[in-house]
Amino acid sequence: MEFNWNTKENKQFLESILLIKDRKEAEAFLRDLMTENEIIEFGKRIEAARLLSRNTQYLTIIEKTGLSSTTIARISKWLKGSLGGYRLILSRLSNMHHHNPSKLGKGLPLSV
């Protein structure tokens, strides 16, 4: 069964994210939306995707992030998948880092 983005709630969620204008608004919205642990978990998943894209071994990713091998395998599957969400964001993060290295590393942590 494929996930349905077309429910009223899911459309509203996506539109809410698209309305965020800057880092300060993102921090405020995400902190209201999620628990601290959820924010940390999602940051770890992005870091795991980054490490996987650099062919880092699972054991190293487990040590650096504390994520389970099951979660890392799922991230690896999605990273290689046809939707390309992780690849898109990792590419943009990489471009942001190359164009303005001082911006990376402020706010939510990318690495743990």
C-alpha positions in Angstrom: 0.0 0.0 0.0 1.4 3.3 -1.1 1.4 6.3 1.3 -1.3 8.9 0.4 -0.1 12.5 0.3 -3.6 13.6 -0.8 -5.4 13.5 2.5 -6.5 16.9 3.9 -4.1 16.5 6.8 -1.1 15.5 4.7 -1.7 18.4 2.2 -2.0 20.8 5.1 1.3 19.5 6.6 3.2 19.9 3.3 1.7 23.4 2.8 2.8 24.3 6.3 6.4 23.3 5.6 6.3 25.3 2.3 5.2 28.4 4.2 8.4 28.5 6.3 10.5 31.5 5.3 13.8 31.1 7.2 15.8 29.2 9.8 14.2 31.0 12.7 10.7 30.1 11.5 11.7 26.5 10.8 13.1 26.1 14.3 10.0 27.6 15.9 7.6 25.5 13.8 9.5 22.2 14.1 10.0 22.7 17.9 6.2 23.2 18.3 5.4 20.3 16.0 7.9 17.7 17.3 9.4 16.6 20.6 13.1 17.3 21.2 13.8 13.6 20.7 12.0 13.5 17.3 14.1 16.5 16.1 17.3 14.8 17.2 16.2 11.5 15.6 15.5 13.3 12.2 18.8 15.1 12.4 20.5 11.7 13.0 18.7 10.2 9.9 19.9 13.0 7.7 23.5 12.5 9.0 23.1 8.7 8.4 22.0 9.5 4.8 25.0 11.8 4.4 27.4 9.1 5.7 25.8 6.4 3.5 26.2 8.6 0.5 29.9 8.7 1.3 30.0 4.8 1.5 30.5 4.8 5.2 30.2 1.4 6.9 27.1 0.7 8.9 29.0 0.1 12.1 30.6 3.5 11.8 27.2 5.1 11.3 25.8 3.2 14.2 28.6 4.5 16.4 28.3 8.1 15.2 24.5 8.4 15.3 23.2 5.7 17.7 20.7 4.6 15.1 19.8 0.9 14.7 21.0 -1.1 11.8 17.4 -1.5 10.7 16.9 2.3 10.6 20.1 2.7 8.6 19.1 0.0 6.2 15.8 1.8 5.6 17.6 5.1 5.1 19.9 3.3 2.6 16.9 1.9 0.7 15.3 5.3 0.5 18.6 7.0 -0.4 18.8 4.6 -3.4 15.1 4.8 -4.2 13.4 6.5 -7.1 11.9 9.4 -5.2 15.2 10.9 -4.4 14.2 13.0 -1.4 17.4 12.3 0.6 19.6 12.8 -2.5 18.0 16.2 -3.3 18.4 17.5 0.2 22.0 16.2 0.6 22.9 17.8 -2.7 21.4 21.1 -1.6 23.2 20.9 1.8 26.4 20.2 0.0 25.9 23.2 -2.3 25.0 25.4 0.7 28.2 24.3 2.4 30.3 25.0 -0.6 28.8 28.4 -1.2 28.6 29.5 2.4 30.4 27.2 4.9 29.6 29.4 7.9 25.9 28.6 7.5 26.3 24.9 8.0 26.5 23.7 11.5 24.2 26.4 13.0 20.8 25.5 14.4 19.8 21.8 14.3 22.9 19.6 14.2 23.7 17.6 11.1 26.2 15.4 12.9 26.2 13.9 16.3 
